[in-house]
Amino acid sequence: MARIDGDALDRAVGRRLADRRSPSEGQLRGLAVDGKSLRGAARTAGRKIHLLAALDHTNGLTLAQLDVGEKTNEITCFQPLLQTVPDLAGAVVTSDAMHTQREHAVYLLDREAHYIVIVKGNQKKLRRHSSPFPGGTSRCRTAPRTSATAARRFAGLRSPA
């Protein structure tokens, strides 16, 4: 097992899982791109292992994941990660504010995918030019029903620029 290339195994499993998906007629395929540091796992220098993954919204399956190396970050791993996902055409890719990057948008459009991103302070010009919905900015709130101690989330919504 120690001789198995983990990245090659991830790609093979991801391709197999992507082939098994069957969205309903007219249903958009959704993929979430997000990074996570692994708890309890660390490199020899003590730095945590950090992965960037693409997760299928419909079935919760991880279609691809990459190790975010010590001398890089999630931004530089975004395109290599999605390059391993076959056929992004028509898919809606969601990500956090870190991935609100011009290069990411161009890449997704070149692959004929759609995207939903969060605009925060890391893109000051884009944020400044984002106009609010008619009637102002809208806010929504979500709270899981499972636990009173679970985090409540708030999101402000603005129309696309």
Buried (B, 14 or more C-beta within 10 A) or exposed (E): EEEEEEEEEBBEBBBEBBEEEEBEEEEEBBBBBBBEEEEEEEEEEEEEBBBBBBBBBBEEBBBBBBBBEEEBEBBEBBBEBBBBBEEBEEBBBBBBBBBBBEEBBEBBEEBEBBBEBBBEEEBEEBBEEBEEEEEEEEEEEEEEEEEEEEEEEEEEEBEEE
